[in-house]
Amino acid sequence: MSVLGQAWAVARMELRRGVSWRSLWVLMMAFAPVVIIAAHALQDHTHQLEDETLILNGIVQIYYVRFGIFFGCLGLFLRLVGGEVAERTLHYLFLAPLRREALLLGKFVAGVLTTVLVFGTGVTASVLLMYGHFGEGRAYLTHGPALAHLRLDLLVVLLACLGYGAVFLALSLLFKNPAVPGVMLVLWEGVNGALPAWLKHLSVTFYLKPLFPVELPVKGLLSLFTVVAEPMPPWLAVTGLFVFTGLVVTFACWRMKGIEVSYSSE
């Protein structure tokens, strides 16, 4: 069986496991905005399309991209290999007639499919509920650009899961305790707006920003710490993130070949 065939077999095995009870917090993070939007729809009956659109895009760009997907990928992808070590089952996979790069690729594909499905469903439900609970919003869905914006949001979800997933998977192979590098990455992504223009290229969110359908206004004190970089064409942003993901996963596959099974707590 080819490497790709073995990888797909591993991915199917991982997907059959489903989301365990230890990962239910990921579902809660993905659908928390849906609950908030539902409460908003029930309590607030003065709906302005412009305000609702701004709120919705704030939820997608700030909550989902910078928080929900980030920490969801951190939790899921760090456990793809680390979970096997914790459960002392990694050596069984290594004893199977399976190439190690195929094992890693399969786990990565399963992680991407899981996170994209969970957070993509959450984003879709948020968009439909936000616009679907009042007349002007329903018209915006059926005759306006809302569905086109949703397609862009789902593309952002896919790219964010690919980028963050690859980084966290690589970190899990480099460090016994990847929590510290994970915190550093949180800070790096969080201060991206204040970084010099050339450093912005080293951030996942920099490549996602050109794809957002609505640009959020930067007001008040935050505008003083925002460095405006030259906008990147959307096609280049997509290509750049795919290339970045491919390089990181290739490095992770190389690292996987040399990993040794050790269940020592040291």
C-alpha positions as CSV (number, residue, x, y, z in Angstrom):
1,M,0.0,0.0,0.0
2,S,1.3,3.5,-0.9
3,V,2.1,6.2,1.7
4,L,-1.1,8.0,0.8
5,G,-3.2,4.8,1.1
6,Q,-1.7,4.1,4.5
7,A,-2.3,7.7,5.6
8,W,-5.9,7.5,4.6
9,A,-6.4,4.3,6.5
10,V,-4.9,5.9,9.6
11,A,-7.2,8.9,9.1
12,R,-10.3,6.7,8.9
13,M,-9.2,4.9,12.0
14,E,-8.8,8.2,13.9
15,L,-12.1,9.5,12.6
16,R,-13.9,6.3,13.8
17,R,-12.7,7.1,17.3
18,G,-14.7,10.3,17.2
19,V,-14.5,13.1,19.6
20,S,-14.0,11.7,23.1
21,W,-15.4,13.1,26.3
22,R,-12.1,14.8,26.9
23,S,-12.6,16.8,23.7
24,L,-16.2,17.9,24.4
25,W,-14.8,21.3,25.4
26,V,-13.9,21.8,21.7
27,L,-17.6,21.4,20.8
28,M,-18.6,23.9,23.5
29,M,-16.1,26.4,22.1
30,A,-17.4,25.9,18.6
31,F,-21.0,26.4,19.5
32,A,-20.8,28.9,22.3
33,P,-21.4,31.9,19.9
34,V,-24.6,30.1,18.6
35,V,-26.0,30.1,22.1
36,I,-25.1,33.8,22.6
37,I,-26.6,34.8,19.2
38,A,-29.8,32.9,20.1
39,A,-30.1,34.8,23.4
40,H,-29.5,38.0,21.5
41,A,-32.2,37.2,19.0
42,L,-34.7,36.5,21.7
43,Q,-34.0,39.6,23.8
44,D,-33.1,42.3,21.3
45,H,-35.9,43.2,18.8
46,T,-34.3,46.3,17.3
47,H,-32.1,44.7,14.6
48,Q,-30.0,46.9,12.3
49,L,-28.4,45.0,9.5
50,E,-25.2,46.9,9.6
51,D,-24.8,46.4,13.4
52,E,-25.6,42.7,13.1
53,T,-23.1,42.2,10.3
54,L,-20.4,44.0,12.4
55,I,-21.1,41.8,15.4
56,L,-21.1,38.6,13.4
57,N,-17.8,39.4,11.7
58,G,-16.3,40.3,15.1
59,I,-17.4,36.9,16.4
60,V,-15.8,35.1,13.4
61,Q,-12.6,37.2,13.2
62,I,-11.9,37.7,16.9
63,Y,-13.5,34.8,18.7
64,Y,-13.3,31.9,16.2
65,V,-10.0,32.7,14.5
66,R,-8.0,34.1,17.4
67,F,-9.5,32.1,20.2
68,G,-11.8,29.2,19.4
69,I,-10.0,27.6,16.5
70,F,-6.6,28.4,18.0
71,F,-7.2,26.6,21.3
72,G,-9.3,23.9,19.6
73,C,-6.3,23.0,17.4
74,L,-4.0,23.3,20.3
75,G,-5.9,20.8,22.3
76,L,-6.6,18.3,19.5
77,F,-3.4,18.3,17.5
78,L,-1.1,18.2,20.6
79,R,-2.9,15.0,21.5
80,L,-2.6,13.3,18.2
81,V,0.8,11.9,19.1
82,G,1.0,13.0,22.8
83,G,-2.2,11.2,23.5
84,E,-0.8,7.9,22.3
85,V,2.3,8.5,24.5
86,A,0.1,9.3,27.5
87,E,-2.0,6.1,26.9
88,R,1.1,4.1,26.2
89,T,-0.2,2.9,22.8
90,L,2.3,4.6,20.5
91,H,4.6,1.5,20.3
92,Y,1.7,-0.6,19.0
93,L,1.4,1.8,16.0
94,F,5.1,1.7,15.4
95,L,5.0,-2.2,15.4
96,A,2.4,-2.2,12.7
97,P,3.5,-2.5,9.0
98,L,3.1,1.2,8.6
99,R,5.4,4.0,7.5
100,R,5.8,6.6,10.2
101,E,5.2,9.5,7.8
102,A,2.0,7.9,6.7
103,L,1.0,7.6,10.4
104,L,1.6,11.3,11.0
105,L,-0.1,12.3,7.7
106,G,-3.2,10.3,8.6
107,K,-3.4,11.7,12.1
108,F,-3.0,15.2,10.6
109,V,-5.7,14.7,8.0
110,A,-8.1,13.4,10.7
111,G,-7.4,16.4,12.9
112,V,-8.0,18.8,10.1
113,L,-11.2,17.1,9.1
114,T,-12.5,17.1,12.7
115,T,-11.7,20.7,13.4
116,V,-13.0,22.0,10.1
117,L,-16.2,20.1,10.5
118,V,-16.8,21.2,14.1
119,F,-15.8,24.9,13.7
120,G,-17.2,25.1,10.2
121,T,-20.6,24.0,11.5
122,G,-20.4,26.5,14.3
123,V,-19.6,29.4,12.0
124,T,-22.4,28.3,9.6
125,A,-24.9,28.1,12.4
126,S,-23.9,31.5,13.7
127,V,-24.3,33.1,10.3
128,L,-27.6,31.6,9.6
129,L,-29.0,32.3,13.0
130,M,-27.7,35.9,13.1
131,Y,-29.3,36.8,9.8
132,G,-32.3,34.4,9.9
133,H,-34.1,35.9,12.9
134,F,-35.2,39.1,11.3
135,G,-36.6,40.1,7.9
136,E,-33.9,42.3,6.6
137,G,-31.3,39.7,7.5
138,R,-33.2,36.9,5.7
139,A,-33.3,39.1,2.6
140,Y,-29.5,39.7,3.0
141,L,-29.1,35.9,3.0
142,T,-31.3,35.1,0.0
143,H,-30.6,38.2,-2.2
144,G,-27.5,39.8,-0.7
145,P,-23.8,38.8,-0.3
146,A,-24.2,36.9,3.0
147,L,-23.7,33.5,1.5
148,A,-20.7,34.6,-0.4
149,H,-19.3,36.0,2.9
150,L,-20.0,32.6,4.5
151,R,-18.0,30.8,1.9
152,L,-15.1,33.1,2.6
153,D,-15.5,32.5,6.4
154,L,-15.4,28.7,5.8
155,L,-12.3,29.1,3.7
156,V,-10.7,31.0,6.6
157,V,-11.8,28.2,9.0
158,L,-10.1,25.6,6.7
159,L,-6.9,27.6,6.4
160,A,-6.8,28.4,10.1
161,C,-7.2,24.7,11.0
162,L,-4.4,23.7,8.5
163,G,-2.0,26.4,9.7
164,Y,-2.5,26.1,13.4
165,G,-2.9,22.3,13.2
166,A,0.5,21.9,11.5
167,V,2.2,24.1,13.9
168,F,0.9,22.4,17.0
169,L,1.5,18.9,15.6
170,A,5.1,19.9,14.9
171,L,5.4,21.4,18.5
172,S,4.2,18.1,20.0
173,L,7.1,16.3,18.3
174,L,9.7,18.9,19.3
175,F,8.9,19.4,23.0
176,K,8.0,17.0,25.8
177,N,5.9,19.8,27.2
178,P,4.7,22.0,24.3
179,A,2.5,24.1,26.6
180,V,5.2,26.8,26.9
181,P,5.7,27.2,23.1
182,G,1.9,27.2,22.8
183,V,1.7,30.2,25.2
184,M,4.4,32.0,23.3
185,L,2.5,31.4,20.0
186,V,-0.7,32.8,21.7
187,L,1.2,36.0,22.5
188,W,2.8,36.2,19.1
189,E,-0.6,35.9,17.3
190,G,-2.2,38.3,19.8
191,V,0.3,41.1,19.2
192,N,0.4,40.6,15.4
193,G,-1.2,44.0,14.8
194,A,1.6,45.8,16.6
195,L,4.5,44.0,14.9
196,P,6.6,45.6,12.2
197,A,5.3,44.9,8.8
198,W,8.0,42.3,7.9
199,L,7.4,40.3,11.1
200,K,3.7,40.1,10.3
201,H,4.5,37.5,7.6
202,L,5.5,35.0,10.3
203,S,1.9,34.9,11.7
204,V,-1.0,32.7,10.6
205,T,-3.5,35.5,11.1
206,F,-1.6,37.7,8.7
207,Y,-2.5,35.4,5.8
208,L,-6.1,35.0,7.0
209,K,-6.8,38.8,7.2
210,P,-7.0,39.4,3.4
211,L,-9.8,36.8,3.2
212,F,-12.1,38.3,5.7
213,P,-15.2,39.6,3.8
214,V,-15.7,42.6,6.2
215,E,-12.9,44.6,7.7
216,L,-13.5,45.5,11.3
217,P,-12.9,49.1,12.3
218,V,-9.9,49.8,14.5
219,K,-10.8,52.5,17.0
220,G,-9.5,54.1,20.2
221,L,-6.3,53.1,21.9
222,L,-5.9,50.0,19.9
223,S,-5.3,52.0,16.7
224,L,-2.2,53.5,18.3
225,F,-0.6,50.0,18.5
226,T,-1.6,48.8,15.0
227,V,1.0,48.9,12.3
228,V,-0.6,48.9,8.8
229,A,1.1,46.5,6.4
230,E,0.8,46.4,2.7
231,P,-2.3,44.3,1.9
232,M,-1.6,40.9,0.4
233,P,-3.7,39.6,-2.6
234,P,-6.1,36.9,-1.4
235,W,-4.7,34.3,-3.9
236,L,-1.2,34.8,-2.5
237,A,-2.5,34.6,1.1
238,V,-4.1,31.2,0.3
239,T,-1.1,29.9,-1.6
240,G,1.3,31.1,1.1
241,L,-0.6,29.4,3.9
242,F,-0.8,26.1,1.9
243,V,2.9,26.3,1.3
244,F,3.6,27.0,5.0
245,T,1.4,24.1,6.1
246,G,3.2,21.8,3.6
247,L,6.6,22.8,4.9
248,V,5.7,22.3,8.6
249,V,4.0,18.9,8.0
250,T,7.1,17.8,5.9
251,F,9.3,18.8,8.9
252,A,7.0,16.9,11.3
253,C,7.2,13.8,9.1
254,W,10.9,14.0,9.1
255,R,10.9,14.4,12.9
256,M,8.5,11.4,13.2
257,K,11.0,9.1,11.5
258,G,13.5,9.7,14.3
259,I,11.3,9.7,17.3
260,E,11.9,7.0,19.9
261,V,9.2,5.5,22.1
262,S,9.7,6.4,25.7
263,Y,7.0,6.5,28.4
264,S,9.3,7.9,31.0
265,S,7.9,10.8,33.0
266,E,11.3,12.5,33.0
